[in-house]
Each structure stands twice: as C-alpha cells, then as structure tokens.
Amino acid sequence: MNIFVAGATGVLGRPTVRVLVEAGHSVWGAARTDEKSRLLRSLGASPVSVDLFNETSVGFALDGRDAVINLATKIPPLMQMRRKSAWEENDRLRTHASRVLAEGAKRTAVKLYAQESITFIYADGGDQWLTEESPLDVSWLSLQSMINAERVTQEFAGDGRRGVNLRFGAFYAPYAQSTLDTAQLARRRMFPVPGRGANFFSSIHVDDAAAAVVASLELPSGEYNVVDDEPLTAKEYAVAATKAIGAPRPWSIPVWIFRLIAGSGPTSYILRSQRVSNARFKQASGWAPRYPSAREGWRQVASEMQQTGDD
C-alpha cells in the first residue's frame, strides 16, 4: 500500500513509519526541514515537503497514494498546558489541516483516511467501562477541535472510501518528551495525585499505538478505542510510574490546589474517570498490546531510560 503520513516525525509518527515500512508498505512522510527528511530516510520512508494548510501543496503530496494517516499534532510541554495560547497550533491542525488533508484525499485515489484522535473526549464514566458509544464531553476548546477532526474523517467515508478515527489513550514512551518530563518531576516529588486518585486513567505505550495504526489499515469506517487492556486509577498509574523509575512514592494534594497548578482546561479532563474499553478494536483488527497495562509499560520505559542514560 502507498501511504502518506502527516505528523511522520512526531512521537507517534516515527515508530508508526518504522512499522509500516517493516510491514512492506511504501511510505511518504511530511517533512519540512533537512533534519526531518534525513530522519524519515533513516526509517525507510520518502520525505515530502508539504504545507498541510495549503490545498495545492497537499494535492501534490497525496497524488498516487492509497491511504492517508493523519498523526499531525502540536501538544504543548507539560509546564505550558495551562496556557490557552499553547494549544492554538494543535487546534488549528485538528480543525483546518485535517479538513485540507481529507478533502485533498477525496480528490485523489485515496481510499483510506485514518485520523489520530483521543479518549479524553469521553465524559466521566465513573467505574463503568467506556465504549465508542459512550457519551462525550468536549466543553474544553481543545477537545472540541478533536471532534472537528473526527467529523472530517466521518465525512470522508462513503463511495468506496473508508474513514477511521483511532481514539488513543494517554501516550507514554521512553522517547516521548512528556514521559521524560514526568520522570523528572516524579524524582523531585513534583508529580502529585489530585485528591484520592480514584478516577480511572486510560493509557497506551506509543509502540503499541504504532502497531495499532498498522493494524487499522483494513478496518471498516468508524471509531475505535486504542488503549491497553487494564486502565489504572490515577493513583495506581502514578505509583506504577514512580516505582518503575525508582522515584519517591507520589503524594496527594487537594483537587482545588491541583486546579490552580494545572489550569482549568487540562484539569477538566485529567480529573475525569475514563475506564476505556479496547474490545471493539481488538476484535476487528486482531491487535493486542505488548504492554497490557502501564505497570508493564513503565517498567520498559525505566529499562530503556537506564540504557540511554536518561534516568
């Protein structure tokens, strides 16, 4: 299959390109600098200089492709997430670049458009398992932009075309800057648990997420949750991470203090309880996570960090 990947040099893009090439696909990836072009060539892909907001540029990039995988995001660093302005480029990518890509794909021979989405769009579910039909809550603007991107994918489907929205849990990996930042904060005892930490938190190791993207290439149109098998509570997740890296056990802070530190936007979804089920995706694709929960995943992260000297 000839595949174009937007966001090919990002945290999810890099391992996805690698496994796509290993699976025998021909991959073209968006790259706007020489450094990123060299990275993609090292992974076995062909770099394409493209402006994701420009219809003509996108049209050239998609010519002759069978599938488009949109992994383009711009998630701000942990310490900047409370600022609304830090999310502007990410919202623009989800709302505008996604539409340009999908409409460009419609004008060519592309038959599959797959969009990276997130499970944070679900409403608080308490202890209940959340499926793709569970209620959504996108009152925060950066969650609304995700719905905009999903809607574009749904509109692409039809007339022999497939649109697939992959709703990923929270990413972590030894090569993800957010994970490295979390580890540093945890070692300084700056990774607290808000309240009792009884809310469920669904996550996915990025290597498992990349394998899921490849497994999704033959799926029917629709929405699919891509998370590990065992969502942990926020406290269990924090304990798993700190134990794995040898950091002090996490401490709890009142929720109102956490809101002041993290900001009202990010806090609105961090405090939700989201026990997300991956049953539909596993059944449809045959995929299974290598790391069934963050307990196993964070042990791998810690081992890799020790080998690379990032500990």
C-alpha positions in Angstrom: 0.0 0.0 0.0 1.3 3.5 -0.8 0.8 5.6 2.4 1.2 9.3 3.2 1.7 10.1 6.9 1.2 13.6 8.2 3.0 14.1 11.5 5.5 11.4 10.4 8.3 12.8 12.6 6.3 13.2 15.8 6.2 10.9 18.8 3.7 8.6 17.3 4.8 9.2 13.7 8.3 7.9 14.0 7.5 4.4 15.3 4.5 4.2 13.0 6.6 4.9 9.9 9.1 2.3 11.0 6.5 -0.5 11.5 4.7 0.5 8.3 7.9 0.1 6.3 8.7 -3.2 8.1 5.2 -4.4 7.1 6.1 -3.9 3.4 4.3 -0.6 2.7 5.7 2.3 0.7 5.6 5.3 3.0 5.8 9.0 2.3 6.1 11.4 5.3 5.6 15.1 5.8 9.0 16.8 6.5 9.7 20.5 6.2 13.4 20.5 7.3 16.5 18.7 6.2 16.9 17.1 9.6 13.4 15.6 9.5 14.0 14.5 5.9 17.1 12.6 7.0 15.2 11.0 9.9 12.5 9.7 7.6 15.0 8.3 5.1 16.7 6.5 8.0 13.4 4.9 8.8 13.0 3.7 5.1 10.4 6.4 4.1 10.4 9.1 1.5 10.2 12.7 2.8 7.8 15.1 1.2 7.9 18.9 1.8 4.2 19.9 2.3 2.2 22.7 3.8 -0.7 20.9 5.5 -2.8 24.1 5.3 -2.4 24.6 1.6 -4.7 22.6 -0.8 -2.3 22.7 -3.7 0.7 21.5 -1.7 -1.4 18.7 -0.1 -2.7 17.7 -3.5 0.8 17.1 -4.8 1.7 15.1 -1.6 -1.3 12.8 -1.9 -1.1 12.1 -5.7 -0.8 8.4 -6.2 -1.4 7.4 -2.6 -3.7 4.7 -1.4 -4.1 5.9 2.2 -3.6 8.9 4.4 -2.7 8.6 8.1 -3.1 11.9 9.9 -0.9 12.0 13.1 -0.2 15.7 12.9 -0.4 17.3 16.4 1.4 20.0 18.4 0.9 19.1 22.1 2.5 21.8 24.3 5.0 20.8 27.0 3.7 19.8 30.4 4.5 23.1 32.0 2.7 25.1 29.3 -0.5 23.2 29.1 -2.4 25.6 31.4 -2.0 28.4 28.8 -4.8 28.6 26.2 -2.4 30.1 23.6 -0.2 27.0 23.9 -2.9 24.9 22.3 -3.6 27.2 19.3 -1.4 25.4 16.7 -2.7 22.0 17.8 -6.3 23.2 17.5 -5.5 24.6 14.0 -4.0 21.3 12.9 -7.0 19.4 14.1 -9.6 21.7 12.7 -8.1 23.1 9.5 -5.2 20.9 8.4 -7.4 17.8 8.9 -10.1 19.2 6.5 -7.5 20.1 3.9 -6.0 16.6 4.1 -9.3 14.8 3.9 -10.7 17.0 1.1 -7.4 16.5 -0.8 -7.7 12.8 -0.3 -11.2 12.8 -1.8 -9.9 14.5 -4.9 -7.3 11.7 -5.5 -7.4 7.9 -5.5 -7.1 7.7 -1.7 -9.4 5.0 -0.2 -8.5 5.2 3.5 -8.2 8.2 5.7 -7.2 7.5 9.3 -7.2 10.2 12.0 -5.4 10.2 15.3 -8.0 11.0 18.0 -8.0 10.8 21.8 -10.1 9.1 24.5 -10.1 12.3 26.6 -13.3 13.4 24.7 -15.4 10.9 26.7 -17.5 12.2 29.6 -16.7 11.0 33.2 -17.8 7.4 33.4 -17.0 6.6 37.0 -16.3 2.9 37.3 -18.1 1.9 34.2 -16.3 0.7 31.0 -16.5 3.3 28.2 -17.1 2.2 24.7 -17.2 4.0 21.4 -20.9 4.8 22.0 -20.4 6.3 25.4 -21.3 10.0 25.9 -18.8 12.7 25.0 -17.9 15.9 26.9 -16.0 18.4 24.8 -16.6 21.6 26.8 -12.9 22.5 26.6 -12.0 24.1 23.3 -9.0 21.8 22.6 -11.3 18.8 22.9 -13.9 20.4 20.5 -11.2 20.7 17.9 -10.7 16.9 18.2 -14.4 16.4 17.4 -13.9 18.7 14.3 -11.2 16.3 13.1 -13.3 13.2 13.7 -16.2 14.8 11.8 -13.9 15.4 8.8 -13.0 11.7 8.9 -16.6 10.6 9.0 -17.5 12.9 6.0 -14.6 11.3 4.0 -16.2 7.8 4.3 -18.5 6.6 1.6 -18.4 5.9 -2.1 -15.8 3.2 -1.6 -13.8 5.2 0.8 -13.1 4.4 4.5 -12.7 6.9 7.3 -11.2 5.6 10.6 -10.9 7.5 13.8 -8.4 6.0 16.3 -9.1 7.2 19.8 -5.8 6.7 21.7 -5.3 6.8 25.4 -2.6 8.9 27.0 0.8 8.3 25.4 4.0 7.3 27.2 7.3 6.0 25.9 11.0 6.4 26.7 11.4 8.6 23.7 8.4 10.9 24.4 9.4 14.2 25.9 6.2 14.3 28.1 7.4 11.0 29.6 10.9 12.3 30.3 9.4 15.4 31.8 7.1 13.3 34.0 10.0 11.2 35.2 12.0 14.3 36.2 9.1 15.8 38.1 8.5 12.5 39.8 12.1 12.3 41.1 11.6 15.8 42.5 8.3 14.8 44.2 6.5 17.2 41.8 4.2 14.5 40.3 1.3 14.6 42.8 -2.0 12.7 42.7 -5.1 15.0 42.8 -7.5 14.0 45.5 -7.8 10.3 46.2 -6.7 9.4 42.7 -9.7 7.0 42.3 -10.6 8.1 38.8 -9.6 5.7 36.0 -6.9 6.8 33.6 -6.6 5.0 30.2 -3.1 5.0 28.6 -1.2 3.3 25.8 2.5 2.7 25.2 3.5 4.5 22.0 5.0 1.4 20.5 1.6 -0.4 21.0 -0.1 2.7 19.4 2.1 2.5 16.3 1.3 -1.2 15.9 -2.4 -0.4 16.2 -2.1 2.1 13.4 -0.8 -0.6 11.1 -3.5 -3.0 12.3 -6.1 -0.4 11.4 -5.4 -0.3 7.7 -8.1 -2.8 6.7 -10.7 -1.8 9.2 -14.3 -0.6 8.2 -15.1 3.0 8.8 -15.8 4.0 12.3 -14.4 5.0 15.7 -12.1 2.7 17.6 -10.6 3.0 21.1 -6.9 2.2 21.2 -5.9 1.7 24.8 -4.2 -1.0 26.9 -6.1 -3.9 28.5 -6.1 -2.6 32.1 -6.9 1.1 32.7 -5.4 2.1 36.1 -6.7 4.6 38.5 -4.7 7.9 38.6 -3.1 6.8 41.9 -2.2 3.3 40.5 -0.7 4.9 37.4 1.4 7.3 39.5 2.6 4.5 41.7 3.4 2.3 38.7 5.5 5.1 37.1 7.3 6.2 40.2 8.0 2.6 41.3 9.4 1.7 37.9 11.9 4.6 37.8 12.8 4.4 41.5 11.3 7.8 42.4 9.7 8.6 45.7 6.1 7.4 46.2 3.6 10.0 44.9 1.8 12.2 47.4 -1.7 13.6 47.2 -2.8 17.2 47.0 -6.3 18.7 47.3 -8.2 18.9 44.0 -8.6 22.7 44.3 -4.8 23.2 44.6 -4.3 20.9 41.5 -6.7 23.1 39.6 -4.7 26.2 40.4 -1.4 24.5 39.3 -2.7 22.7 36.1 -5.3 25.2 34.9 -9.0 24.7 34.4 -8.8 23.4 30.8 -6.4 20.4 31.3 -7.8 19.7 34.7 -11.3 19.3 33.2 -10.2 16.0 31.6 -7.3 14.9 33.9 -9.8 14.5 36.7 -12.4 12.6 34.7 -12.7 8.9 35.3 -12.3 7.1 32.0 -12.1 3.4 32.1 -11.9 2.9 28.3 -12.5 -0.5 26.6 -10.4 -1.6 23.6 -12.7 -4.6 22.8 -14.1 -3.3 19.5 -10.6 -2.6 18.1 -9.1 -5.9 19.3 -11.9 -7.9 17.8 -11.9 -6.0 14.5 -8.2 -5.9 13.9 -6.6 -8.8 15.8 -4.3 -6.4 17.6 -3.2 -6.8 21.2 -1.0 -4.5 23.3 2.5 -5.7 24.1 2.2 -3.9 27.4 -1.2 -4.9 28.9 -1.1 -2.0 31.4 1.1 0.9 32.5 2.7 -1.3 35.1 4.5 -3.3 32.4 4.9 -0.3 30.1 6.6 1.9 32.7 9.0 -0.9 33.6 10.0 -1.0 29.9 10.3 2.8 29.9 12.6 2.7 33.0 14.8 0.0 31.5 15.2 2.0 28.2 15.9 5.2 30.1 18.7 3.4 32.1 20.2 2.1 28.9 20.2 5.5 27.2 21.3 7.5 30.2 18.0 9.4 30.5 17.5 8.2 34.1 
